[in-house]
Amino acid sequence: MTRPTARFLRAHPAHWIALGFGSGLSRVAPGTAGTLWAWAAYVVLSHWLGEAGWGLLIAASLPIGWWACSVTARHMGVLDPGSVVWDEVAAFWLVLWLVMPAGLLAQCVAFALFRFFDAAKPGPVGWADALFHGVDPLTDRNAWVKAGAGIMLDDLVAAGCTLLTIALWKFI
């Protein structure tokens, strides 16, 4: 399967999570749509979640995301489907949690930097992205678990590069 449908989204709880509650079904730039969904969810959930609540939610979103991305990739038969966007959601929540409080311009800069690092995959992001692309589901019984790790890992590295760039910008 190369393109999931709304029916696929509803077929399993892991699909809901991995497809970013439907944002990954976007026909245009699903990774950007997932990141925008993460930003909107952060703004809404921040009315109820404090610093500790966000820390717990992000910490929980990583293993849950790994599971959801592994299951969804296996069900789609693709090691890194473009419509799986939970990696963008969890990673951008991490970026926002660490840069807040920040004005709208700073949030826009964080969004642009994160999308650049995630899409262009320079240096360490490209290394992390390629780390599990060579696995073969026909010969490696852990291929889908590795695929889920690979899906999550490159976005976490992109988040780290975003945060490092923002820290250097503030330092200079």
N, C-alpha and C positions, 0 to 999 in steps of 0.2 A: 504494500500500500504506500503510495507516495503522497497522497493528499487525504487527510482525515475529514470526516463529515460530522455533522451535529449528532448523528446516530452513533458514530464511533465514540464521540465525546461522552455520551450518556451511558455507554456500555459497561464502564468500569470506573470506580472511584479514582484509580491511578490516572486514568485519561483526563479526568476533570482537573486534577492537580497539574500534571505534566503539560497540558495544553493551556495552562494559565486561565482556567475557568472560561475558556472559549476565545481568549485573545489570540491564541496560536492558530485559530482557524482563519485569521485574516489572510486575504488573497495577496495583499501587498505588505511586504516587510514584516512578517510575523514576529521576528525578534524585536523590532522597534515597537510593534503593537504590545507585546508582552511587557516591555520596559515601561511603556506609557501606562499600562494597567497597574504595574507595580507602583508607579509614582502616585497614581490616583488612589490606590488602596492604602498607601502609606499616609497620605493626607487624611483620608477618612478614618483609618484605624488609630491615628495619633490622637484623636479625641478621647479614646478610651485607654490607650496603652502608654505607659510612661517608659523611661529608659530601660528599666528592668524587664518590663513586659515585651518591649521590642527585642531585647537581647535573648529572652527565652523563645520568642516566636522565630527569630532568625536561626537560633541554635536548633530548634525543632525542624525548621524548613529544610535544613541540609540533608539529614538522613531520610526524611520523608520524601524529599525531592529526588534523592538518589534512587529510592525504591520506585517512586512513580515514573521517573524517566526510564529506568531499566524495564519495567513492565510494559510501558507504552511503546518503547523502541522495539521490544520483542514482539508485541502484538502487531506493530506496523511492519516488522521485518526489515527495518532500516537502523543501522548503528547510531546515527545522529540525525534524526528527522528535523527538518527546519521548523516544523510546526510545534515541536516541544520547546516551550518557553519558560518552564519553571526555573531553569538555570538563570535566565535573565531576571526573573522576579526576585529570587532569593539574593542574587548578587547585588541587584540595584537597591533592595531594601538595606543591605549591609552598607552600601555607599551612603545612602540617605541617613541612616542611623548615625554614622560617624561624622557626617558633615553638618548635621543639624545642631543648633538652630542656624539657619542660613536663609537669606532672602531669595526671592524668585530668580534673580539673575544668577546667583551662585548655584541654585538647583538646576537651572538650565545648562550651566557650564558643566556640572557634574553629569547630567544626562548626555550632553554632547560628547564629553570625554569617554564615558562608559560605552556609548554606541560606537565611537571610533575604535576603541581598543577591542571591542567584541567583534566588530565587522571586519576591520583591517587585519586583526590578529598579528600585530608586530611582535617580534622577539619572543619573550616568554609565553605570550598568549598563543602564538602559533605552535610553539613547542608543546604546550599543554593540550591544545586541540588535536594535534597529531598523535599524541601519546597512545591512545587506544583505537586509532582508526585501522590498525593492521590486524585486529583480532578477527578470527574466522568462526562464526557460529556453528559451522559444520564440524570443526575439529576441536574447538575450545568450549567445554561445557560451561565455563564461566563468562563467555563472551558478552552476554547481555548485562551482567552485573558490571563488567568492565566498561561496557558502553555507557551505562548510567553514570559511572564515575567520570568518564571522559566528558560526557555532556555537562556535568556540573563543574568540573575542574577548570575548564578554560574560561568560563564566566567569572569564577572566583579570582582567577589570575587577572582578568580584565578589571575586576573591581579593585584589586590591589594596585594595579598600574594607575587607575583613576585616582585612588586615594593618595598614592605617592606623588602624582603630578600636582594635585591640589595642595598637598603639604609643601612641596617645593615652591609652588607659586606663592603661598602665604609666607614662606621663609624669606624669599627674595624681595 
